[in-house]
Amino acid sequence: MSRIFGTSFASVYPHYVTKVERKGRTKAELDEVIQWLTGFDEAALRNHLDKGTTFEDFFSDARLNPNASLITGVVCGVRVEDLDDPLMKQIRYLDKLVDELAKGKSMDKILRT
């Protein structure tokens, strides 16, 4: 079991915010991406942040977007589509979306519309 599974989502979220804002994107865009991937509304996302939910519990509560499987590419030197562990794949999907947002991709492309 990876250490990230037991890490609270709330402890990593500020790093996501910093990453995207440093590149000229907004926290609102980040939240939109997270909500698209997880199916959470704004209140549910805030609840997970307030409770300090672990990544494992965060994604167990999520209703993953049906288009999430369209997320491909390399994160941390590993191809997302080649990951076997479902939870690790979901975490890397999120990492990939945050990377795409920070790199300036359009929201249409990030959200696979």
PyMOL commands that place a pseudoatom at each C-alpha (Angstrom):
pseudoatom trace, name=CA, resn=MET, resi=1, chain=A, elem=C, hetatm=0, pos=[0.000, 0.000, 0.000]
pseudoatom trace, name=CA, resn=SER, resi=2, chain=A, elem=C, hetatm=0, pos=[1.381, 3.370, -1.009]
pseudoatom trace, name=CA, resn=ARG, resi=3, chain=A, elem=C, hetatm=0, pos=[1.902, 6.074, 1.608]
pseudoatom trace, name=CA, resn=ILE, resi=4, chain=A, elem=C, hetatm=0, pos=[-0.189, 8.501, -0.461]
pseudoatom trace, name=CA, resn=PHE, resi=5, chain=A, elem=C, hetatm=0, pos=[-3.322, 6.405, 0.156]
pseudoatom trace, name=CA, resn=GLY, resi=6, chain=A, elem=C, hetatm=0, pos=[-3.316, 7.401, 3.834]
pseudoatom trace, name=CA, resn=THR, resi=7, chain=A, elem=C, hetatm=0, pos=[-2.360, 11.019, 3.197]
pseudoatom trace, name=CA, resn=SER, resi=8, chain=A, elem=C, hetatm=0, pos=[-5.124, 13.544, 3.689]
pseudoatom trace, name=CA, resn=PHE, resi=9, chain=A, elem=C, hetatm=0, pos=[-6.402, 15.156, 0.522]
pseudoatom trace, name=CA, resn=ALA, resi=10, chain=A, elem=C, hetatm=0, pos=[-6.570, 18.472, 2.421]
pseudoatom trace, name=CA, resn=SER, resi=11, chain=A, elem=C, hetatm=0, pos=[-2.813, 18.392, 3.031]
pseudoatom trace, name=CA, resn=VAL, resi=12, chain=A, elem=C, hetatm=0, pos=[-2.068, 18.128, -0.706]
pseudoatom trace, name=CA, resn=TYR, resi=13, chain=A, elem=C, hetatm=0, pos=[-4.814, 20.460, -1.966]
pseudoatom trace, name=CA, resn=PRO, resi=14, chain=A, elem=C, hetatm=0, pos=[-2.912, 23.687, -1.075]
pseudoatom trace, name=CA, resn=HIS, resi=15, chain=A, elem=C, hetatm=0, pos=[0.006, 22.437, -3.193]
pseudoatom trace, name=CA, resn=TYR, resi=16, chain=A, elem=C, hetatm=0, pos=[-2.352, 21.949, -6.130]
pseudoatom trace, name=CA, resn=VAL, resi=17, chain=A, elem=C, hetatm=0, pos=[-3.677, 25.490, -5.615]
pseudoatom trace, name=CA, resn=THR, resi=18, chain=A, elem=C, hetatm=0, pos=[-0.162, 26.941, -5.475]
pseudoatom trace, name=CA, resn=LYS, resi=19, chain=A, elem=C, hetatm=0, pos=[0.878, 25.055, -8.588]
pseudoatom trace, name=CA, resn=VAL, resi=20, chain=A, elem=C, hetatm=0, pos=[-2.006, 26.253, -10.729]
pseudoatom trace, name=CA, resn=GLU, resi=21, chain=A, elem=C, hetatm=0, pos=[-2.021, 29.827, -9.409]
pseudoatom trace, name=CA, resn=ARG, resi=22, chain=A, elem=C, hetatm=0, pos=[1.713, 30.159, -10.045]
pseudoatom trace, name=CA, resn=LYS, resi=23, chain=A, elem=C, hetatm=0, pos=[0.918, 29.428, -13.693]
pseudoatom trace, name=CA, resn=GLY, resi=24, chain=A, elem=C, hetatm=0, pos=[-1.919, 31.961, -13.923]
pseudoatom trace, name=CA, resn=ARG, resi=25, chain=A, elem=C, hetatm=0, pos=[-4.859, 29.640, -13.352]
pseudoatom trace, name=CA, resn=THR, resi=26, chain=A, elem=C, hetatm=0, pos=[-7.428, 29.959, -10.577]
pseudoatom trace, name=CA, resn=LYS, resi=27, chain=A, elem=C, hetatm=0, pos=[-8.530, 27.948, -7.572]
pseudoatom trace, name=CA, resn=ALA, resi=28, chain=A, elem=C, hetatm=0, pos=[-12.027, 27.935, -9.098]
pseudoatom trace, name=CA, resn=GLU, resi=29, chain=A, elem=C, hetatm=0, pos=[-10.659, 26.207, -12.211]
pseudoatom trace, name=CA, resn=LEU, resi=30, chain=A, elem=C, hetatm=0, pos=[-8.874, 23.669, -10.019]
pseudoatom trace, name=CA, resn=ASP, resi=31, chain=A, elem=C, hetatm=0, pos=[-12.089, 22.979, -8.113]
pseudoatom trace, name=CA, resn=GLU, resi=32, chain=A, elem=C, hetatm=0, pos=[-13.953, 22.567, -11.404]
pseudoatom trace, name=CA, resn=VAL, resi=33, chain=A, elem=C, hetatm=0, pos=[-11.415, 19.976, -12.555]
pseudoatom trace, name=CA, resn=ILE, resi=34, chain=A, elem=C, hetatm=0, pos=[-11.610, 18.082, -9.261]
pseudoatom trace, name=CA, resn=GLN, resi=35, chain=A, elem=C, hetatm=0, pos=[-15.400, 18.160, -9.333]
pseudoatom trace, name=CA, resn=TRP, resi=36, chain=A, elem=C, hetatm=0, pos=[-15.449, 16.919, -12.935]
pseudoatom trace, name=CA, resn=LEU, resi=37, chain=A, elem=C, hetatm=0, pos=[-13.210, 13.962, -12.051]
pseudoatom trace, name=CA, resn=THR, resi=38, chain=A, elem=C, hetatm=0, pos=[-14.880, 12.995, -8.763]
pseudoatom trace, name=CA, resn=GLY, resi=39, chain=A, elem=C, hetatm=0, pos=[-18.514, 13.935, -9.279]
pseudoatom trace, name=CA, resn=PHE, resi=40, chain=A, elem=C, hetatm=0, pos=[-18.449, 15.966, -6.048]
pseudoatom trace, name=CA, resn=ASP, resi=41, chain=A, elem=C, hetatm=0, pos=[-20.318, 19.235, -5.870]
pseudoatom trace, name=CA, resn=GLU, resi=42, chain=A, elem=C, hetatm=0, pos=[-18.728, 22.248, -4.180]
pseudoatom trace, name=CA, resn=ALA, resi=43, chain=A, elem=C, hetatm=0, pos=[-20.198, 21.374, -0.762]
pseudoatom trace, name=CA, resn=ALA, resi=44, chain=A, elem=C, hetatm=0, pos=[-18.945, 17.775, -0.901]
pseudoatom trace, name=CA, resn=LEU, resi=45, chain=A, elem=C, hetatm=0, pos=[-15.468, 18.907, -1.932]
pseudoatom trace, name=CA, resn=ARG, resi=46, chain=A, elem=C, hetatm=0, pos=[-15.367, 21.429, 0.954]
pseudoatom trace, name=CA, resn=ASN, resi=47, chain=A, elem=C, hetatm=0, pos=[-16.592, 18.725, 3.352]
pseudoatom trace, name=CA, resn=HIS, resi=48, chain=A, elem=C, hetatm=0, pos=[-13.712, 16.414, 2.374]
pseudoatom trace, name=CA, resn=LEU, resi=49, chain=A, elem=C, hetatm=0, pos=[-11.238, 19.260, 2.774]
pseudoatom trace, name=CA, resn=ASP, resi=50, chain=A, elem=C, hetatm=0, pos=[-12.651, 20.229, 6.178]
pseudoatom trace, name=CA, resn=LYS, resi=51, chain=A, elem=C, hetatm=0, pos=[-12.665, 16.637, 7.458]
pseudoatom trace, name=CA, resn=GLY, resi=52, chain=A, elem=C, hetatm=0, pos=[-9.116, 15.886, 6.287]
pseudoatom trace, name=CA, resn=THR, resi=53, chain=A, elem=C, hetatm=0, pos=[-10.277, 12.849, 4.332]
pseudoatom trace, name=CA, resn=THR, resi=54, chain=A, elem=C, hetatm=0, pos=[-7.518, 10.505, 3.145]
pseudoatom trace, name=CA, resn=PHE, resi=55, chain=A, elem=C, hetatm=0, pos=[-7.022, 9.984, -0.574]
pseudoatom trace, name=CA, resn=GLU, resi=56, chain=A, elem=C, hetatm=0, pos=[-8.337, 6.448, -0.119]
pseudoatom trace, name=CA, resn=ASP, resi=57, chain=A, elem=C, hetatm=0, pos=[-11.604, 7.656, 1.440]
pseudoatom trace, name=CA, resn=PHE, resi=58, chain=A, elem=C, hetatm=0, pos=[-11.804, 10.644, -0.896]
pseudoatom trace, name=CA, resn=PHE, resi=59, chain=A, elem=C, hetatm=0, pos=[-11.800, 8.446, -3.980]
pseudoatom trace, name=CA, resn=SER, resi=60, chain=A, elem=C, hetatm=0, pos=[-13.967, 5.731, -2.410]
pseudoatom trace, name=CA, resn=ASP, resi=61, chain=A, elem=C, hetatm=0, pos=[-16.693, 8.387, -2.045]
pseudoatom trace, name=CA, resn=ALA, resi=62, chain=A, elem=C, hetatm=0, pos=[-16.175, 9.683, -5.592]
pseudoatom trace, name=CA, resn=ARG, resi=63, chain=A, elem=C, hetatm=0, pos=[-18.236, 8.803, -8.649]
pseudoatom trace, name=CA, resn=LEU, resi=64, chain=A, elem=C, hetatm=0, pos=[-15.420, 8.884, -11.195]
pseudoatom trace, name=CA, resn=ASN, resi=65, chain=A, elem=C, hetatm=0, pos=[-16.313, 10.631, -14.427]
pseudoatom trace, name=CA, resn=PRO, resi=66, chain=A, elem=C, hetatm=0, pos=[-16.974, 8.097, -17.216]
pseudoatom trace, name=CA, resn=ASN, resi=67, chain=A, elem=C, hetatm=0, pos=[-14.473, 9.979, -19.410]
pseudoatom trace, name=CA, resn=ALA, resi=68, chain=A, elem=C, hetatm=0, pos=[-11.674, 9.621, -16.846]
pseudoatom trace, name=CA, resn=SER, resi=69, chain=A, elem=C, hetatm=0, pos=[-10.297, 6.703, -18.841]
pseudoatom trace, name=CA, resn=LEU, resi=70, chain=A, elem=C, hetatm=0, pos=[-9.469, 9.222, -21.586]
pseudoatom trace, name=CA, resn=ILE, resi=71, chain=A, elem=C, hetatm=0, pos=[-6.798, 10.708, -19.302]
pseudoatom trace, name=CA, resn=THR, resi=72, chain=A, elem=C, hetatm=0, pos=[-3.471, 9.432, -20.578]
pseudoatom trace, name=CA, resn=GLY, resi=73, chain=A, elem=C, hetatm=0, pos=[0.145, 10.423, -20.340]
pseudoatom trace, name=CA, resn=VAL, resi=74, chain=A, elem=C, hetatm=0, pos=[3.053, 10.366, -17.941]
pseudoatom trace, name=CA, resn=VAL, resi=75, chain=A, elem=C, hetatm=0, pos=[2.980, 11.540, -14.318]
pseudoatom trace, name=CA, resn=CYS, resi=76, chain=A, elem=C, hetatm=0, pos=[6.084, 11.121, -12.175]
pseudoatom trace, name=CA, resn=GLY, resi=77, chain=A, elem=C, hetatm=0, pos=[7.651, 8.975, -14.874]
pseudoatom trace, name=CA, resn=VAL, resi=78, chain=A, elem=C, hetatm=0, pos=[4.775, 6.491, -14.978]
pseudoatom trace, name=CA, resn=ARG, resi=79, chain=A, elem=C, hetatm=0, pos=[2.166, 6.123, -17.705]
pseudoatom trace, name=CA, resn=VAL, resi=80, chain=A, elem=C, hetatm=0, pos=[-1.226, 6.708, -16.110]
pseudoatom trace, name=CA, resn=GLU, resi=81, chain=A, elem=C, hetatm=0, pos=[-3.000, 4.248, -18.381]
pseudoatom trace, name=CA, resn=ASP, resi=82, chain=A, elem=C, hetatm=0, pos=[-0.552, 1.457, -17.423]
pseudoatom trace, name=CA, resn=LEU, resi=83, chain=A, elem=C, hetatm=0, pos=[-1.223, 1.566, -13.677]
pseudoatom trace, name=CA, resn=ASP, resi=84, chain=A, elem=C, hetatm=0, pos=[-2.836, -1.562, -12.266]
pseudoatom trace, name=CA, resn=ASP, resi=85, chain=A, elem=C, hetatm=0, pos=[-3.921, -0.308, -8.838]
pseudoatom trace, name=CA, resn=PRO, resi=86, chain=A, elem=C, hetatm=0, pos=[-7.298, 1.451, -9.263]
pseudoatom trace, name=CA, resn=LEU, resi=87, chain=A, elem=C, hetatm=0, pos=[-6.732, 3.913, -6.409]
pseudoatom trace, name=CA, resn=MET, resi=88, chain=A, elem=C, hetatm=0, pos=[-3.255, 4.867, -7.612]
pseudoatom trace, name=CA, resn=LYS, resi=89, chain=A, elem=C, hetatm=0, pos=[-4.680, 5.328, -11.105]
pseudoatom trace, name=CA, resn=GLN, resi=90, chain=A, elem=C, hetatm=0, pos=[-7.358, 7.698, -9.752]
pseudoatom trace, name=CA, resn=ILE, resi=91, chain=A, elem=C, hetatm=0, pos=[-4.773, 9.708, -7.818]
pseudoatom trace, name=CA, resn=ARG, resi=92, chain=A, elem=C, hetatm=0, pos=[-2.596, 9.955, -10.924]
pseudoatom trace, name=CA, resn=TYR, resi=93, chain=A, elem=C, hetatm=0, pos=[-5.626, 11.003, -12.993]
pseudoatom trace, name=CA, resn=LEU, resi=94, chain=A, elem=C, hetatm=0, pos=[-5.991, 13.931, -10.609]
pseudoatom trace, name=CA, resn=ASP, resi=95, chain=A, elem=C, hetatm=0, pos=[-2.267, 14.706, -10.780]
pseudoatom trace, name=CA, resn=LYS, resi=96, chain=A, elem=C, hetatm=0, pos=[-2.396, 14.655, -14.574]
pseudoatom trace, name=CA, resn=LEU, resi=97, chain=A, elem=C, hetatm=0, pos=[-5.393, 17.008, -14.682]
pseudoatom trace, name=CA, resn=VAL, resi=98, chain=A, elem=C, hetatm=0, pos=[-3.652, 19.426, -12.305]
pseudoatom trace, name=CA, resn=ASP, resi=99, chain=A, elem=C, hetatm=0, pos=[-0.537, 19.297, -14.511]
pseudoatom trace, name=CA, resn=GLU, resi=100, chain=A, elem=C, hetatm=0, pos=[-2.608, 20.018, -17.621]
pseudoatom trace, name=CA, resn=LEU, resi=101, chain=A, elem=C, hetatm=0, pos=[-4.316, 22.943, -15.895]
pseudoatom trace, name=CA, resn=ALA, resi=102, chain=A, elem=C, hetatm=0, pos=[-0.960, 24.368, -14.790]
pseudoatom trace, name=CA, resn=LYS, resi=103, chain=A, elem=C, hetatm=0, pos=[0.443, 23.957, -18.300]
pseudoatom trace, name=CA, resn=GLY, resi=104, chain=A, elem=C, hetatm=0, pos=[-2.291, 26.170, -19.711]
pseudoatom trace, name=CA, resn=LYS, resi=105, chain=A, elem=C, hetatm=0, pos=[-4.438, 23.637, -21.556]
pseudoatom trace, name=CA, resn=SER, resi=106, chain=A, elem=C, hetatm=0, pos=[-7.963, 24.792, -22.284]
pseudoatom trace, name=CA, resn=MET, resi=107, chain=A, elem=C, hetatm=0, pos=[-10.691, 23.604, -19.939]
pseudoatom trace, name=CA, resn=ASP, resi=108, chain=A, elem=C, hetatm=0, pos=[-12.439, 21.836, -22.835]
pseudoatom trace, name=CA, resn=LYS, resi=109, chain=A, elem=C, hetatm=0, pos=[-9.368, 19.664, -23.408]
pseudoatom trace, name=CA, resn=ILE, resi=110, chain=A, elem=C, hetatm=0, pos=[-8.778, 19.056, -19.703]
pseudoatom trace, name=CA, resn=LEU, resi=111, chain=A, elem=C, hetatm=0, pos=[-12.392, 18.012, -19.167]
pseudoatom trace, name=CA, resn=ARG, resi=112, chain=A, elem=C, hetatm=0, pos=[-12.293, 15.785, -22.259]
pseudoatom trace, name=CA, resn=THR, resi=113, chain=A, elem=C, hetatm=0, pos=[-15.303, 17.470, -23.917]
for i in range(1, 113): cmd.bond("trace and resi %d" % i, "trace and resi %d" % (i + 1))
show_as sticks, trace
zoom trace
